[in-house]
Amino acid sequence: MADGVVEFGRNGSGPEADGRLDSSAFHRNHAAIAAALEAFLRGQRGDVLEIGSGTGQHAVEFSGRLPDIVWWPTDLNENHLRSIAAWRTHTNRENMRPPLRLDAGAKDWRLDALGLPSEFIAMFCANVIHIAPWAVAEGLFAAAGRHLAAHGRLFLYGPFRRDGTHNAPSNAAFDASLSRQNPEWGIRDTADLRALAKTNGLRLIETAEMPANNAVLTFARAP
């Protein structure tokens, strides 16, 4: 089954005293996601923007694996921002920047006003667009179209329907549960994401299967 929708404290007992949260999904998926990211990022230098950084564990893990990359974590949730900052302090990641509050559903992210670079070699977003209104997916792809470098990539991790069909019964059940929680939520379809990418000058170039019936979709600029 796809990764769930919960805020985790370590061992279910609440956050650490410094605010660090621990996600069980991170422990299941980070190695597989890292392989997909490193295939492109290994040996490069530049900035990577993470949208919806959650607990911050992906940010500290991937910035640690890729010391030549400057990692910019963002989130909208104050508890998450606190956790990201605490994990950054705890791990002393010099190439990981302090977390910034970003509303991915905004039409213009105004990165300059946030002190962010205007161009990134990659953008990474995990487990966000199925627990957010469709406007967040629209904002994400619009920003990727504006702010990715010419050779850049958008990496999108999570559960996805594949051209109208769920790839596992558990994902179909998960999709139904999301809709019950919020009618604006739901597992997004690759066909809809390809169309959104095309609107913003991008194209889907790879689908990498991940544990628990998830995937990493990689988008690049359309030729």
C-alpha positions as CSV (number, residue, x, y, z in Angstrom):
1,M,0.0,0.0,0.0
2,A,1.1,3.6,-0.7
3,D,2.7,5.6,2.1
4,G,0.0,6.9,4.5
5,V,-1.0,10.4,5.5
6,V,0.1,11.0,9.0
7,E,2.5,13.1,11.0
8,F,4.8,10.8,12.9
9,G,6.6,11.2,16.2
10,R,9.5,8.8,16.9
11,N,8.0,5.4,17.8
12,G,4.5,7.0,17.8
13,S,5.4,8.8,21.1
14,G,5.4,12.4,19.7
15,P,8.3,14.5,18.5
16,E,11.7,14.7,20.1
17,A,12.3,17.6,22.5
18,D,14.0,19.6,19.8
19,G,10.9,19.1,17.5
20,R,12.3,16.3,15.2
21,L,9.6,14.1,13.7
22,D,10.2,10.6,12.5
23,S,8.3,9.1,9.5
24,S,8.0,5.3,9.1
25,A,7.5,6.0,5.4
26,F,11.0,7.5,5.2
27,H,12.6,4.4,6.5
28,R,10.8,2.3,3.9
29,N,11.4,4.5,0.9
30,H,14.5,6.6,1.2
31,A,17.0,4.2,-0.3
32,A,15.0,3.5,-3.4
33,I,14.3,7.2,-3.9
34,A,17.9,8.0,-3.4
35,A,18.9,5.7,-6.3
36,A,16.6,7.5,-8.6
37,L,17.9,10.9,-7.6
38,E,21.5,10.0,-7.6
39,A,21.4,8.6,-11.1
40,F,20.9,12.2,-12.3
41,L,22.5,14.3,-9.5
42,R,25.7,12.3,-8.7
43,G,28.7,14.3,-9.9
44,Q,26.7,17.5,-10.4
45,R,26.9,20.8,-8.6
46,G,24.0,23.2,-8.1
47,D,20.7,23.8,-6.2
48,V,17.8,21.4,-5.6
49,L,14.5,22.6,-4.3
50,E,12.4,20.2,-2.2
51,I,8.6,20.9,-2.0
52,G,6.8,19.6,1.0
53,S,9.8,18.4,2.9
54,G,7.7,16.9,5.7
55,T,9.7,15.7,8.7
56,G,13.0,16.8,6.9
57,Q,14.5,13.3,6.9
58,H,14.7,13.1,3.1
59,A,16.4,16.4,3.0
60,V,19.1,15.4,5.5
61,E,19.5,12.0,3.9
62,F,19.9,13.2,0.4
63,S,22.0,16.3,1.2
64,G,24.3,13.9,3.1
65,R,24.6,11.6,0.1
66,L,25.2,14.5,-2.3
67,P,27.6,16.9,-0.7
68,D,28.1,19.0,-3.8
69,I,24.4,19.8,-4.0
70,V,22.8,22.7,-2.1
71,W,19.5,21.4,-0.8
72,W,16.6,23.8,-0.2
73,P,13.8,22.3,1.9
74,T,10.3,23.9,2.0
75,D,7.0,23.2,3.6
76,L,3.7,24.9,4.6
77,N,3.2,23.1,7.9
78,E,4.8,24.8,11.0
79,N,5.4,21.5,12.8
80,H,7.2,20.3,9.7
81,L,9.3,23.4,9.4
82,R,10.3,23.0,13.0
83,S,11.2,19.3,12.5
84,I,13.2,20.1,9.3
85,A,15.2,22.8,11.1
86,A,15.8,20.4,14.1
87,W,17.0,17.6,11.8
88,R,19.3,20.0,10.0
89,T,20.9,21.1,13.3
90,H,21.0,17.5,14.6
91,T,22.9,16.3,11.5
92,N,25.0,19.5,10.9
93,R,24.3,19.4,7.1
94,E,26.4,22.3,5.8
95,N,24.9,22.0,2.2
96,M,21.3,21.9,3.5
97,R,19.7,25.4,3.9
98,P,17.2,26.3,6.6
99,P,13.6,25.4,5.8
100,L,11.4,28.0,4.2
101,R,7.6,28.3,4.3
102,L,6.3,27.8,0.7
103,D,2.7,27.5,-0.5
104,A,3.0,25.2,-3.5
105,G,-0.5,26.0,-4.6
106,A,0.3,29.7,-5.2
107,K,0.4,30.8,-8.8
108,D,3.6,32.7,-8.3
109,W,6.0,31.3,-5.7
110,R,8.0,34.6,-5.5
111,L,11.2,32.7,-4.9
112,D,13.3,35.9,-4.9
113,A,11.3,37.3,-2.0
114,L,12.0,34.1,-0.1
115,G,15.7,34.4,-0.8
116,L,15.7,31.3,-3.0
117,P,17.7,30.9,-6.2
118,S,15.7,31.5,-9.4
119,E,17.0,28.3,-11.1
120,F,17.5,24.7,-9.9
121,I,19.1,21.7,-11.5
122,A,16.3,19.6,-9.9
123,M,13.1,19.9,-7.9
124,F,11.9,17.0,-5.7
125,C,8.4,16.5,-4.2
126,A,7.4,13.4,-2.3
127,N,3.9,12.3,-1.0
128,V,2.3,15.7,-1.5
129,I,0.0,16.0,-4.5
130,H,-2.4,13.2,-3.5
131,I,-3.0,14.9,-0.1
132,A,-3.5,18.4,-1.5
133,P,-5.9,20.1,-3.9
134,W,-5.1,19.9,-7.6
135,A,-4.0,23.5,-7.5
136,V,-0.8,22.3,-5.7
137,A,0.1,20.1,-8.7
138,E,-0.6,23.0,-11.0
139,G,1.6,25.3,-8.9
140,L,4.3,22.7,-8.8
141,F,4.5,22.2,-12.6
142,A,4.2,25.9,-13.4
143,A,7.1,26.5,-11.0
144,A,9.1,23.7,-12.6
145,G,8.5,25.2,-16.0
146,R,9.8,28.6,-14.8
147,H,12.6,27.6,-12.5
148,L,14.3,24.4,-13.8
149,A,17.6,24.8,-15.6
150,A,17.6,23.8,-19.2
151,H,18.9,20.3,-18.3
152,G,17.0,20.1,-15.0
153,R,14.6,17.5,-13.7
154,L,11.4,17.4,-11.7
155,F,11.2,14.2,-9.5
156,L,7.8,13.4,-8.2
157,Y,7.4,10.5,-5.7
158,G,4.2,8.9,-4.5
159,P,1.3,6.6,-5.6
160,F,-0.1,7.2,-9.1
161,R,-2.9,5.8,-11.3
162,R,-1.5,4.7,-14.6
163,D,-3.6,6.0,-17.4
164,G,-6.8,5.6,-15.5
165,T,-6.0,2.3,-13.7
166,H,-4.7,1.7,-10.2
167,N,-1.6,-0.5,-10.1
168,A,-2.7,-2.4,-7.0
169,P,-5.9,-3.0,-5.1
170,S,-4.4,-1.4,-2.0
171,N,-3.8,1.8,-3.9
172,A,-7.5,1.8,-5.0
173,A,-8.5,1.5,-1.4
174,F,-6.1,4.2,-0.3
175,D,-7.5,6.5,-3.1
176,A,-11.0,5.9,-1.8
177,S,-10.0,6.7,1.8
178,L,-8.3,9.9,0.7
179,S,-11.5,11.1,-1.1
180,R,-13.5,10.3,2.1
181,Q,-11.1,12.5,4.1
182,N,-11.2,15.3,1.6
183,P,-12.9,15.4,-1.8
184,E,-10.0,17.5,-3.2
185,W,-7.5,14.8,-2.4
186,G,-6.8,11.6,-4.3
187,I,-4.2,9.6,-6.2
188,R,-3.3,11.5,-9.3
189,D,-3.3,10.0,-12.8
190,T,-0.2,9.9,-15.0
191,A,-2.2,11.0,-18.0
192,D,-3.3,14.1,-16.2
193,L,0.3,14.8,-15.0
194,R,1.6,14.3,-18.5
195,A,-0.9,16.9,-19.8
196,L,0.0,19.3,-17.0
197,A,3.7,18.8,-17.8
198,K,3.1,19.6,-21.5
199,T,1.3,22.8,-20.6
200,N,4.4,23.9,-18.8
201,G,7.0,22.8,-21.3
202,L,7.9,19.5,-19.6
203,R,7.5,15.9,-20.5
204,L,7.6,12.6,-18.6
205,I,10.8,10.8,-19.4
206,E,10.9,8.0,-16.8
207,T,8.7,6.0,-14.4
208,A,10.8,4.2,-11.8
209,E,8.8,1.7,-9.7
210,M,9.3,2.0,-6.0
211,P,8.4,-0.1,-2.9
212,A,4.8,-0.3,-1.7
213,N,3.3,0.3,-5.2
214,N,4.7,3.9,-5.4
215,A,6.8,5.4,-8.2
216,V,9.2,8.2,-9.0
217,L,8.1,10.1,-12.1
218,T,10.9,12.1,-13.7
219,F,10.0,15.1,-15.9
220,A,12.4,17.1,-18.2
221,R,12.0,20.0,-20.5
222,A,10.2,19.1,-23.7
223,P,12.5,19.2,-26.8
